[in-house]
Amino acid sequence: MGQVRTSDGIQLHHEEAGAGRPLVVLHGWTSSGRFLDRSARPGRARPRRHGERELFLAEMAECPPSARVAVMSDHTRADWRDLLPAIDLPTLVCVARQDAVFDWRGPAWVGEHVPGARTDFFEDSGHALLLDETERFDDVVTAFLREHPGPADDA
């Protein structure tokens, strides 16, 4: 697993896998990327594992309450809206309509303000839409990747 340090000193870990155009998938800040391991891999079925939701929630609960409070406080104070129109990359915004953590209109607004963004609504999903609508999530991400092939994919 590779690492990079941001300009403000935060250590980020990344994993490279496969070939073709890079895909950046951001998971929740209180969990690891292990729940994304099986996502968006064209041609590979990703059946839902028994107890997966419980494992996901248990992993989130391991984040110390002080860290959760600090990150949420920062998250709710930062205003990045003016930067959205400057994003010049293919962007997929997945909106969970039944999210009890954040109002679905927030991510929908993001999708409206990133130039050329594709916004997909998950009508039956809560905050963990990749677990709530696993097959649909995989289909949406796979279709997005096919819509935006990279140079290595064109060869």
PyMOL commands that place a pseudoatom at each C-alpha (Angstrom):
pseudoatom trace, name=CA, resn=MET, resi=1, chain=A, elem=C, hetatm=0, pos=[0.000, 0.000, 0.000]
pseudoatom trace, name=CA, resn=GLY, resi=2, chain=A, elem=C, hetatm=0, pos=[1.398, 3.381, -1.004]
pseudoatom trace, name=CA, resn=GLN, resi=3, chain=A, elem=C, hetatm=0, pos=[1.378, 6.529, 1.063]
pseudoatom trace, name=CA, resn=VAL, resi=4, chain=A, elem=C, hetatm=0, pos=[1.389, 10.243, 0.372]
pseudoatom trace, name=CA, resn=ARG, resi=5, chain=A, elem=C, hetatm=0, pos=[1.490, 13.194, 2.782]
pseudoatom trace, name=CA, resn=THR, resi=6, chain=A, elem=C, hetatm=0, pos=[-0.728, 16.199, 2.060]
pseudoatom trace, name=CA, resn=SER, resi=7, chain=A, elem=C, hetatm=0, pos=[0.456, 19.800, 2.356]
pseudoatom trace, name=CA, resn=ASP, resi=8, chain=A, elem=C, hetatm=0, pos=[-1.177, 20.033, 5.787]
pseudoatom trace, name=CA, resn=GLY, resi=9, chain=A, elem=C, hetatm=0, pos=[0.619, 16.938, 7.080]
pseudoatom trace, name=CA, resn=ILE, resi=10, chain=A, elem=C, hetatm=0, pos=[-2.126, 14.326, 6.731]
pseudoatom trace, name=CA, resn=GLN, resi=11, chain=A, elem=C, hetatm=0, pos=[-0.893, 10.850, 5.803]
pseudoatom trace, name=CA, resn=LEU, resi=12, chain=A, elem=C, hetatm=0, pos=[-3.043, 9.221, 3.106]
pseudoatom trace, name=CA, resn=HIS, resi=13, chain=A, elem=C, hetatm=0, pos=[-2.804, 5.576, 2.098]
pseudoatom trace, name=CA, resn=HIS, resi=14, chain=A, elem=C, hetatm=0, pos=[-3.652, 4.341, -1.373]
pseudoatom trace, name=CA, resn=GLU, resi=15, chain=A, elem=C, hetatm=0, pos=[-3.781, 1.075, -3.200]
pseudoatom trace, name=CA, resn=GLU, resi=16, chain=A, elem=C, hetatm=0, pos=[-3.134, 0.557, -6.882]
pseudoatom trace, name=CA, resn=ALA, resi=17, chain=A, elem=C, hetatm=0, pos=[-4.827, -2.337, -8.632]
pseudoatom trace, name=CA, resn=GLY, resi=18, chain=A, elem=C, hetatm=0, pos=[-5.676, -3.317, -12.179]
pseudoatom trace, name=CA, resn=ALA, resi=19, chain=A, elem=C, hetatm=0, pos=[-4.894, -1.416, -15.334]
pseudoatom trace, name=CA, resn=GLY, resi=20, chain=A, elem=C, hetatm=0, pos=[-6.336, 1.510, -17.204]
pseudoatom trace, name=CA, resn=ARG, resi=21, chain=A, elem=C, hetatm=0, pos=[-7.394, 4.935, -16.114]
pseudoatom trace, name=CA, resn=PRO, resi=22, chain=A, elem=C, hetatm=0, pos=[-7.113, 5.587, -12.361]
pseudoatom trace, name=CA, resn=LEU, resi=23, chain=A, elem=C, hetatm=0, pos=[-10.296, 5.654, -10.321]
pseudoatom trace, name=CA, resn=VAL, resi=24, chain=A, elem=C, hetatm=0, pos=[-10.393, 7.459, -7.010]
pseudoatom trace, name=CA, resn=VAL, resi=25, chain=A, elem=C, hetatm=0, pos=[-13.013, 6.107, -4.627]
pseudoatom trace, name=CA, resn=LEU, resi=26, chain=A, elem=C, hetatm=0, pos=[-13.389, 7.891, -1.324]
pseudoatom trace, name=CA, resn=HIS, resi=27, chain=A, elem=C, hetatm=0, pos=[-14.780, 5.910, 1.550]
pseudoatom trace, name=CA, resn=GLY, resi=28, chain=A, elem=C, hetatm=0, pos=[-16.143, 7.262, 4.803]
pseudoatom trace, name=CA, resn=TRP, resi=29, chain=A, elem=C, hetatm=0, pos=[-13.656, 8.770, 7.206]
pseudoatom trace, name=CA, resn=THR, resi=30, chain=A, elem=C, hetatm=0, pos=[-14.554, 6.375, 10.016]
pseudoatom trace, name=CA, resn=SER, resi=31, chain=A, elem=C, hetatm=0, pos=[-13.954, 3.226, 7.989]
pseudoatom trace, name=CA, resn=SER, resi=32, chain=A, elem=C, hetatm=0, pos=[-11.313, 1.632, 5.799]
pseudoatom trace, name=CA, resn=GLY, resi=33, chain=A, elem=C, hetatm=0, pos=[-11.514, 0.895, 2.118]
pseudoatom trace, name=CA, resn=ARG, resi=34, chain=A, elem=C, hetatm=0, pos=[-11.960, -2.831, 2.653]
pseudoatom trace, name=CA, resn=PHE, resi=35, chain=A, elem=C, hetatm=0, pos=[-15.674, -2.545, 1.853]
pseudoatom trace, name=CA, resn=LEU, resi=36, chain=A, elem=C, hetatm=0, pos=[-14.808, -1.098, -1.544]
pseudoatom trace, name=CA, resn=ASP, resi=37, chain=A, elem=C, hetatm=0, pos=[-12.458, -3.943, -2.477]
pseudoatom trace, name=CA, resn=ARG, resi=38, chain=A, elem=C, hetatm=0, pos=[-15.107, -5.779, -4.449]
pseudoatom trace, name=CA, resn=SER, resi=39, chain=A, elem=C, hetatm=0, pos=[-16.799, -2.748, -6.005]
pseudoatom trace, name=CA, resn=ALA, resi=40, chain=A, elem=C, hetatm=0, pos=[-16.767, -1.670, -9.620]
pseudoatom trace, name=CA, resn=ARG, resi=41, chain=A, elem=C, hetatm=0, pos=[-14.845, -4.559, -11.051]
pseudoatom trace, name=CA, resn=PRO, resi=42, chain=A, elem=C, hetatm=0, pos=[-16.437, -5.217, -14.429]
pseudoatom trace, name=CA, resn=GLY, resi=43, chain=A, elem=C, hetatm=0, pos=[-17.261, -8.834, -15.059]
pseudoatom trace, name=CA, resn=ARG, resi=44, chain=A, elem=C, hetatm=0, pos=[-16.910, -9.859, -11.424]
pseudoatom trace, name=CA, resn=ALA, resi=45, chain=A, elem=C, hetatm=0, pos=[-19.952, -10.551, -9.338]
pseudoatom trace, name=CA, resn=ARG, resi=46, chain=A, elem=C, hetatm=0, pos=[-19.879, -9.044, -5.879]
pseudoatom trace, name=CA, resn=PRO, resi=47, chain=A, elem=C, hetatm=0, pos=[-22.390, -10.938, -3.793]
pseudoatom trace, name=CA, resn=ARG, resi=48, chain=A, elem=C, hetatm=0, pos=[-23.257, -9.413, -0.474]
pseudoatom trace, name=CA, resn=ARG, resi=49, chain=A, elem=C, hetatm=0, pos=[-21.528, -11.237, 2.333]
pseudoatom trace, name=CA, resn=HIS, resi=50, chain=A, elem=C, hetatm=0, pos=[-23.474, -12.400, 5.360]
pseudoatom trace, name=CA, resn=GLY, resi=51, chain=A, elem=C, hetatm=0, pos=[-22.961, -9.913, 8.194]
pseudoatom trace, name=CA, resn=GLU, resi=52, chain=A, elem=C, hetatm=0, pos=[-21.273, -7.313, 5.971]
pseudoatom trace, name=CA, resn=ARG, resi=53, chain=A, elem=C, hetatm=0, pos=[-23.393, -4.424, 7.260]
pseudoatom trace, name=CA, resn=GLU, resi=54, chain=A, elem=C, hetatm=0, pos=[-22.651, -5.383, 10.863]
pseudoatom trace, name=CA, resn=LEU, resi=55, chain=A, elem=C, hetatm=0, pos=[-18.909, -5.520, 10.135]
pseudoatom trace, name=CA, resn=PHE, resi=56, chain=A, elem=C, hetatm=0, pos=[-19.116, -2.115, 8.446]
pseudoatom trace, name=CA, resn=LEU, resi=57, chain=A, elem=C, hetatm=0, pos=[-20.895, -0.553, 11.422]
pseudoatom trace, name=CA, resn=ALA, resi=58, chain=A, elem=C, hetatm=0, pos=[-18.532, -2.208, 13.905]
pseudoatom trace, name=CA, resn=GLU, resi=59, chain=A, elem=C, hetatm=0, pos=[-15.531, -0.816, 12.049]
pseudoatom trace, name=CA, resn=MET, resi=60, chain=A, elem=C, hetatm=0, pos=[-17.029, 2.666, 12.094]
pseudoatom trace, name=CA, resn=ALA, resi=61, chain=A, elem=C, hetatm=0, pos=[-17.645, 2.347, 15.841]
pseudoatom trace, name=CA, resn=GLU, resi=62, chain=A, elem=C, hetatm=0, pos=[-13.916, 1.774, 16.410]
pseudoatom trace, name=CA, resn=CYS, resi=63, chain=A, elem=C, hetatm=0, pos=[-13.222, 5.411, 15.527]
pseudoatom trace, name=CA, resn=PRO, resi=64, chain=A, elem=C, hetatm=0, pos=[-12.704, 7.269, 18.822]
pseudoatom trace, name=CA, resn=PRO, resi=65, chain=A, elem=C, hetatm=0, pos=[-15.610, 9.612, 19.661]
pseudoatom trace, name=CA, resn=SER, resi=66, chain=A, elem=C, hetatm=0, pos=[-13.202, 12.562, 19.984]
pseudoatom trace, name=CA, resn=ALA, resi=67, chain=A, elem=C, hetatm=0, pos=[-12.022, 11.982, 16.400]
pseudoatom trace, name=CA, resn=ARG, resi=68, chain=A, elem=C, hetatm=0, pos=[-15.582, 11.695, 15.120]
pseudoatom trace, name=CA, resn=VAL, resi=69, chain=A, elem=C, hetatm=0, pos=[-16.538, 14.971, 16.787]
pseudoatom trace, name=CA, resn=ALA, resi=70, chain=A, elem=C, hetatm=0, pos=[-13.452, 16.789, 15.476]
pseudoatom trace, name=CA, resn=VAL, resi=71, chain=A, elem=C, hetatm=0, pos=[-13.891, 15.585, 11.902]
pseudoatom trace, name=CA, resn=MET, resi=72, chain=A, elem=C, hetatm=0, pos=[-17.639, 16.255, 11.845]
pseudoatom trace, name=CA, resn=SER, resi=73, chain=A, elem=C, hetatm=0, pos=[-17.085, 19.722, 13.280]
pseudoatom trace, name=CA, resn=ASP, resi=74, chain=A, elem=C, hetatm=0, pos=[-14.528, 20.510, 10.585]
pseudoatom trace, name=CA, resn=HIS, resi=75, chain=A, elem=C, hetatm=0, pos=[-16.694, 18.898, 7.917]
pseudoatom trace, name=CA, resn=THR, resi=76, chain=A, elem=C, hetatm=0, pos=[-19.696, 21.056, 8.757]
pseudoatom trace, name=CA, resn=ARG, resi=77, chain=A, elem=C, hetatm=0, pos=[-17.692, 24.315, 8.907]
pseudoatom trace, name=CA, resn=ALA, resi=78, chain=A, elem=C, hetatm=0, pos=[-15.718, 23.970, 5.674]
pseudoatom trace, name=CA, resn=ASP, resi=79, chain=A, elem=C, hetatm=0, pos=[-17.418, 25.464, 2.648]
pseudoatom trace, name=CA, resn=TRP, resi=80, chain=A, elem=C, hetatm=0, pos=[-16.082, 24.080, -0.613]
pseudoatom trace, name=CA, resn=ARG, resi=81, chain=A, elem=C, hetatm=0, pos=[-18.969, 25.171, -2.846]
pseudoatom trace, name=CA, resn=ASP, resi=82, chain=A, elem=C, hetatm=0, pos=[-16.933, 27.763, -4.746]
pseudoatom trace, name=CA, resn=LEU, resi=83, chain=A, elem=C, hetatm=0, pos=[-14.432, 25.076, -5.835]
pseudoatom trace, name=CA, resn=LEU, resi=84, chain=A, elem=C, hetatm=0, pos=[-16.972, 22.707, -7.385]
pseudoatom trace, name=CA, resn=PRO, resi=85, chain=A, elem=C, hetatm=0, pos=[-17.239, 24.555, -10.734]
pseudoatom trace, name=CA, resn=ALA, resi=86, chain=A, elem=C, hetatm=0, pos=[-13.453, 24.255, -11.123]
pseudoatom trace, name=CA, resn=ILE, resi=87, chain=A, elem=C, hetatm=0, pos=[-13.438, 20.440, -11.079]
pseudoatom trace, name=CA, resn=ASP, resi=88, chain=A, elem=C, hetatm=0, pos=[-12.287, 19.297, -14.493]
pseudoatom trace, name=CA, resn=LEU, resi=89, chain=A, elem=C, hetatm=0, pos=[-12.480, 15.514, -14.125]
pseudoatom trace, name=CA, resn=PRO, resi=90, chain=A, elem=C, hetatm=0, pos=[-15.150, 12.949, -14.836]
pseudoatom trace, name=CA, resn=THR, resi=91, chain=A, elem=C, hetatm=0, pos=[-17.212, 12.930, -11.652]
pseudoatom trace, name=CA, resn=LEU, resi=92, chain=A, elem=C, hetatm=0, pos=[-19.820, 10.513, -10.366]
pseudoatom trace, name=CA, resn=VAL, resi=93, chain=A, elem=C, hetatm=0, pos=[-22.014, 11.596, -7.458]
pseudoatom trace, name=CA, resn=CYS, resi=94, chain=A, elem=C, hetatm=0, pos=[-24.058, 8.870, -5.777]
pseudoatom trace, name=CA, resn=VAL, resi=95, chain=A, elem=C, hetatm=0, pos=[-26.997, 10.189, -3.758]
pseudoatom trace, name=CA, resn=ALA, resi=96, chain=A, elem=C, hetatm=0, pos=[-28.673, 8.057, -1.091]
pseudoatom trace, name=CA, resn=ARG, resi=97, chain=A, elem=C, hetatm=0, pos=[-32.258, 9.295, -0.727]
pseudoatom trace, name=CA, resn=GLN, resi=98, chain=A, elem=C, hetatm=0, pos=[-32.823, 7.551, 2.633]
pseudoatom trace, name=CA, resn=ASP, resi=99, chain=A, elem=C, hetatm=0, pos=[-29.595, 8.809, 4.246]
pseudoatom trace, name=CA, resn=ALA, resi=100, chain=A, elem=C, hetatm=0, pos=[-30.220, 9.523, 7.933]
pseudoatom trace, name=CA, resn=VAL, resi=101, chain=A, elem=C, hetatm=0, pos=[-26.759, 11.096, 8.363]
pseudoatom trace, name=CA, resn=PHE, resi=102, chain=A, elem=C, hetatm=0, pos=[-26.885, 13.798, 5.675]
pseudoatom trace, name=CA, resn=ASP, resi=103, chain=A, elem=C, hetatm=0, pos=[-29.802, 15.278, 3.776]
pseudoatom trace, name=CA, resn=TRP, resi=104, chain=A, elem=C, hetatm=0, pos=[-29.754, 13.866, 0.237]
pseudoatom trace, name=CA, resn=ARG, resi=105, chain=A, elem=C, hetatm=0, pos=[-30.136, 17.355, -1.219]
pseudoatom trace, name=CA, resn=GLY, resi=106, chain=A, elem=C, hetatm=0, pos=[-26.516, 18.174, -0.265]
pseudoatom trace, name=CA, resn=PRO, resi=107, chain=A, elem=C, hetatm=0, pos=[-24.851, 15.621, -2.542]
pseudoatom trace, name=CA, resn=ALA, resi=108, chain=A, elem=C, hetatm=0, pos=[-27.494, 16.263, -5.217]
pseudoatom trace, name=CA, resn=TRP, resi=109, chain=A, elem=C, hetatm=0, pos=[-26.485, 19.948, -5.147]
pseudoatom trace, name=CA, resn=VAL, resi=110, chain=A, elem=C, hetatm=0, pos=[-22.837, 18.928, -5.549]
pseudoatom trace, name=CA, resn=GLY, resi=111, chain=A, elem=C, hetatm=0, pos=[-23.770, 16.937, -8.649]
pseudoatom trace, name=CA, resn=GLU, resi=112, chain=A, elem=C, hetatm=0, pos=[-25.552, 19.963, -10.097]
pseudoatom trace, name=CA, resn=HIS, resi=113, chain=A, elem=C, hetatm=0, pos=[-22.528, 22.228, -9.620]
pseudoatom trace, name=CA, resn=VAL, resi=114, chain=A, elem=C, hetatm=0, pos=[-19.636, 20.065, -10.806]
pseudoatom trace, name=CA, resn=PRO, resi=115, chain=A, elem=C, hetatm=0, pos=[-19.396, 20.595, -14.591]
pseudoatom trace, name=CA, resn=GLY, resi=116, chain=A, elem=C, hetatm=0, pos=[-20.464, 17.481, -16.470]
pseudoatom trace, name=CA, resn=ALA, resi=117, chain=A, elem=C, hetatm=0, pos=[-20.976, 15.403, -13.338]
pseudoatom trace, name=CA, resn=ARG, resi=118, chain=A, elem=C, hetatm=0, pos=[-23.189, 12.354, -13.531]
pseudoatom trace, name=CA, resn=THR, resi=119, chain=A, elem=C, hetatm=0, pos=[-25.541, 12.121, -10.561]
pseudoatom trace, name=CA, resn=ASP, resi=120, chain=A, elem=C, hetatm=0, pos=[-27.273, 8.855, -9.711]
pseudoatom trace, name=CA, resn=PHE, resi=121, chain=A, elem=C, hetatm=0, pos=[-29.990, 8.609, -7.075]
pseudoatom trace, name=CA, resn=PHE, resi=122, chain=A, elem=C, hetatm=0, pos=[-30.309, 5.497, -4.927]
pseudoatom trace, name=CA, resn=GLU, resi=123, chain=A, elem=C, hetatm=0, pos=[-33.937, 5.602, -3.798]
pseudoatom trace, name=CA, resn=ASP, resi=124, chain=A, elem=C, hetatm=0, pos=[-33.729, 2.741, -1.283]
pseudoatom trace, name=CA, resn=SER, resi=125, chain=A, elem=C, hetatm=0, pos=[-30.338, 3.478, 0.265]
pseudoatom trace, name=CA, resn=GLY, resi=126, chain=A, elem=C, hetatm=0, pos=[-29.229, 4.951, 3.528]
pseudoatom trace, name=CA, resn=HIS, resi=127, chain=A, elem=C, hetatm=0, pos=[-25.738, 6.315, 4.200]
pseudoatom trace, name=CA, resn=ALA, resi=128, chain=A, elem=C, hetatm=0, pos=[-24.014, 3.048, 3.164]
pseudoatom trace, name=CA, resn=LEU, resi=129, chain=A, elem=C, hetatm=0, pos=[-25.452, 2.815, -0.328]
pseudoatom trace, name=CA, resn=LEU, resi=130, chain=A, elem=C, hetatm=0, pos=[-22.787, 0.394, -1.514]
pseudoatom trace, name=CA, resn=LEU, resi=131, chain=A, elem=C, hetatm=0, pos=[-24.211, -2.060, 1.045]
pseudoatom trace, name=CA, resn=ASP, resi=132, chain=A, elem=C, hetatm=0, pos=[-27.876, -1.127, 0.679]
pseudoatom trace, name=CA, resn=GLU, resi=133, chain=A, elem=C, hetatm=0, pos=[-28.000, -1.421, -3.108]
pseudoatom trace, name=CA, resn=THR, resi=134, chain=A, elem=C, hetatm=0, pos=[-24.849, -3.430, -3.829]
pseudoatom trace, name=CA, resn=GLU, resi=135, chain=A, elem=C, hetatm=0, pos=[-25.710, -4.582, -7.323]
pseudoatom trace, name=CA, resn=ARG, resi=136, chain=A, elem=C, hetatm=0, pos=[-27.006, -1.185, -8.451]
pseudoatom trace, name=CA, resn=PHE, resi=137, chain=A, elem=C, hetatm=0, pos=[-23.928, 0.548, -6.990]
pseudoatom trace, name=CA, resn=ASP, resi=138, chain=A, elem=C, hetatm=0, pos=[-21.619, -1.782, -8.903]
pseudoatom trace, name=CA, resn=ASP, resi=139, chain=A, elem=C, hetatm=0, pos=[-23.637, -1.303, -12.113]
pseudoatom trace, name=CA, resn=VAL, resi=140, chain=A, elem=C, hetatm=0, pos=[-23.590, 2.507, -11.806]
pseudoatom trace, name=CA, resn=VAL, resi=141, chain=A, elem=C, hetatm=0, pos=[-19.839, 2.680, -11.144]
pseudoatom trace, name=CA, resn=THR, resi=142, chain=A, elem=C, hetatm=0, pos=[-19.059, 0.176, -13.913]
pseudoatom trace, name=CA, resn=ALA, resi=143, chain=A, elem=C, hetatm=0, pos=[-21.191, 2.130, -16.414]
pseudoatom trace, name=CA, resn=PHE, resi=144, chain=A, elem=C, hetatm=0, pos=[-19.466, 5.366, -15.372]
pseudoatom trace, name=CA, resn=LEU, resi=145, chain=A, elem=C, hetatm=0, pos=[-16.047, 3.810, -15.949]
pseudoatom trace, name=CA, resn=ARG, resi=146, chain=A, elem=C, hetatm=0, pos=[-17.120, 2.594, -19.384]
pseudoatom trace, name=CA, resn=GLU, resi=147, chain=A, elem=C, hetatm=0, pos=[-18.385, 6.105, -20.256]
pseudoatom trace, name=CA, resn=HIS, resi=148, chain=A, elem=C, hetatm=0, pos=[-14.966, 7.548, -19.419]
pseudoatom trace, name=CA, resn=PRO, resi=149, chain=A, elem=C, hetatm=0, pos=[-12.302, 5.212, -20.805]
pseudoatom trace, name=CA, resn=GLY, resi=150, chain=A, elem=C, hetatm=0, pos=[-8.708, 6.252, -20.273]
pseudoatom trace, name=CA, resn=PRO, resi=151, chain=A, elem=C, hetatm=0, pos=[-5.863, 6.029, -22.775]
pseudoatom trace, name=CA, resn=ALA, resi=152, chain=A, elem=C, hetatm=0, pos=[-4.890, 2.532, -21.594]
pseudoatom trace, name=CA, resn=ASP, resi=153, chain=A, elem=C, hetatm=0, pos=[-8.504, 1.406, -22.116]
pseudoatom trace, name=CA, resn=ASP, resi=154, chain=A, elem=C, hetatm=0, pos=[-8.549, 2.694, -25.713]
pseudoatom trace, name=CA, resn=ALA, resi=155, chain=A, elem=C, hetatm=0, pos=[-5.530, 0.661, -26.829]
for i in range(1, 155): cmd.bond("trace and resi %d" % i, "trace and resi %d" % (i + 1))
show_as sticks, trace
zoom trace
